[in-house]
Amino acid sequence: MDYLTELFCLVDDFCKTFEPKFNQQRISHQANKKIRQRKASVSTAEIMTVWIDFHQIRYRHFKTYYLFQIKRMLSQAFPNMPSYNRFVELAQRTIIPFSAFLKTQMGQCSGISFVDSTALAVCHNRRIPTHRVFAGSARRGKSSMGWFYGFKLHALINHQGALVDVRLTPGNVNDRHAWKDMAASLWSIVVGDKGYLGKELTQWLQSEYGIHLVTGKKKNMKQQDKTPFEPGLLQKRGVIESVFDELKNLCQIEHTRHRSYTGFLLNLISDLVAYCLMPFKPGVKINVAGLPARGVGNVLDYPELTLNNAKKPCCFRQGLVLISSFPNSATVWPPVVRRGLQDRLSWLHGKCRQSGIYPVLHRFSLKNTACSSGVSRLSHSSCQISAKFSVVMTILSSF
């Protein structure tokens, strides 16, 4: 059985359970006029399958995907598909089933959650005065990337990268006020950026739900007492940015070609469903041995719960890291370069020891050492100095 058939069976099983209950709650009469409920040539499960497959295949435009992929390449799998215009009209019926299906595919809180928001711009800033589609709902907002006009998507994920809850708000809503409704499904510890700093919010979460909020601190703030586990979690907070990167750049959750509010919601919800069904998601490797259950205790009370790859954090933010682990490589460093790298490594080792960090750089020798030619740029959250590499040469860009 191929993946498309498995996806359709999953969606169709849900629709067979959801649609009878949903139709019983619908208002069949309005102003003494009977509302027609004729069956279309394409079922709700087929429409939902097409939208999910569109986001997973990485097409840029839905019209191109529908006319080429569905009408031509998959005509045997979908024999009764209507025209493109009619399909877009029928797709508006699936917003409520899509929302319910999204709720069933979300993950559960694992005790360690990450919260953040991302901007969903609906038009370019120069076209704000003439924009009409979202004139009554979209608002101006500002993120770390600058000003935008549109909405904000607030997301909560667990340490495995699965979505726990999402909220959609106008662009001018404060991040601290938007996710209070989502706190009821959380427990133990939540990691956020500096946008969630606030004494009132921290005390409210602790008193209402027993949630410990971990955020960074500003330069003018006093030093806070933190457990050894919290700095490692702050380093791994970028995992939620990787989730937003997949939603925006791979699944096309953000674009400026929407012609209606229902089309915007349909694209947003189907995109979130497609992400939930992905087999591989960005996550954080955490040793969950001894993880407390909900209501039993706090994660920070368990010292044996540690990050697998955060035991030796590095002290620099961003740089060029060259790793030599191939003794038979053809590239050999000249003597002048070797002496410069030795001095640089000695200086780095001294800085690390001053900061209380002891990287594995006690023994290194660049004499007659063949180095690999691969150069990778690593961030502060993913850069680790490990003993498994024979030589680690670091050229810092900022310390």
FENPENOR-V382712 format. One record per backbone hydrogen bond with DSSP energy under -0.5 kcal/mol. NH is the residue of the N-H (numbers start at 0). CO is the residue of the C=O. Records with the same first field share a line. If there is no record, write none. Layout:
BEGIN
NH = CO / CO
END
This chain:
BEGIN
5 = 1
6 = 2
7 = 3
8 = 4
9 = 5
10 = 6
11 = 7
12 = 8
13 = 9
14 = 10
15 = 11
16 = 12 / 13
17 = 13
18 = 14
20 = 16
21 = 17
22 = 18
23 = 19
24 = 20 / 21
25 = 21 / 22
27 = 25
29 = 32
32 = 29
34 = 27
35 = 33
46 = 42
47 = 43
48 = 44
49 = 45
50 = 46
51 = 47
52 = 48
53 = 49
54 = 50
55 = 51
56 = 52
57 = 53
58 = 53
64 = 60
65 = 61
66 = 62
67 = 63
68 = 63 / 64
69 = 64
70 = 65
71 = 67
72 = 67
73 = 68
74 = 71
77 = 73
80 = 77
86 = 82
87 = 83
88 = 84
89 = 85
90 = 86
91 = 87 / 88
92 = 89
93 = 90
94 = 91
97 = 93
98 = 94
99 = 95
100 = 96
101 = 97
102 = 98
103 = 99
104 = 100
105 = 101
106 = 162
112 = 188
113 = 156
114 = 190
115 = 154
117 = 152
119 = 150
120 = 118
121 = 148
122 = 148
126 = 123
127 = 124
130 = 126 / 127
134 = 131
136 = 133
137 = 133
138 = 149
140 = 147
142 = 145
145 = 142
147 = 140
149 = 138
150 = 119
151 = 168
152 = 117
153 = 151 / 166
154 = 115 / 152
155 = 164
156 = 113
157 = 161
158 = 111
160 = 157
163 = 155
164 = 155
166 = 153
168 = 151
170 = 149
172 = 169
176 = 173
177 = 173
178 = 174
182 = 178 / 179
183 = 180
184 = 181
185 = 182
188 = 110 / 186
189 = 211
190 = 112
191 = 213
195 = 192
196 = 193
201 = 197
202 = 198
203 = 199
204 = 200
205 = 201
206 = 202
207 = 203
208 = 204
209 = 204
210 = 204
211 = 187
212 = 210
213 = 189 / 211
214 = 212
220 = 217
229 = 226
230 = 226
231 = 227
232 = 228
233 = 229
234 = 230
235 = 231
236 = 233
237 = 234
238 = 235
239 = 236
241 = 237
242 = 238
243 = 239
244 = 240
245 = 241
246 = 242
247 = 243
248 = 244
249 = 244 / 245
250 = 245
252 = 246
263 = 259
264 = 260
265 = 261
266 = 262
267 = 263
268 = 264
269 = 265
270 = 266
271 = 267
272 = 268
273 = 269
274 = 270
275 = 271
276 = 272
277 = 274
283 = 158
285 = 283
286 = 305
287 = 285
290 = 287
295 = 292
296 = 292
300 = 297
301 = 298
302 = 300
304 = 301
305 = 303
307 = 284
308 = 284
309 = 306
313 = 382
316 = 397
317 = 397
318 = 377
319 = 394
320 = 318 / 375
321 = 319 / 392
322 = 320
323 = 390
324 = 322
326 = 324
328 = 325
332 = 368
337 = 333
338 = 334
339 = 335
340 = 336
341 = 337
342 = 338
343 = 339
344 = 340
345 = 341
346 = 342
347 = 343
348 = 344
349 = 345
350 = 346
351 = 347
352 = 348
353 = 349
354 = 350
355 = 352
356 = 351
358 = 356
360 = 358
363 = 361
368 = 365
369 = 367
370 = 330 / 368
375 = 320
377 = 318 / 375
382 = 378
383 = 381
384 = 311
385 = 383
388 = 385
389 = 323
390 = 323
392 = 321
393 = 391
394 = 319
395 = 393
396 = 317
397 = 317
END
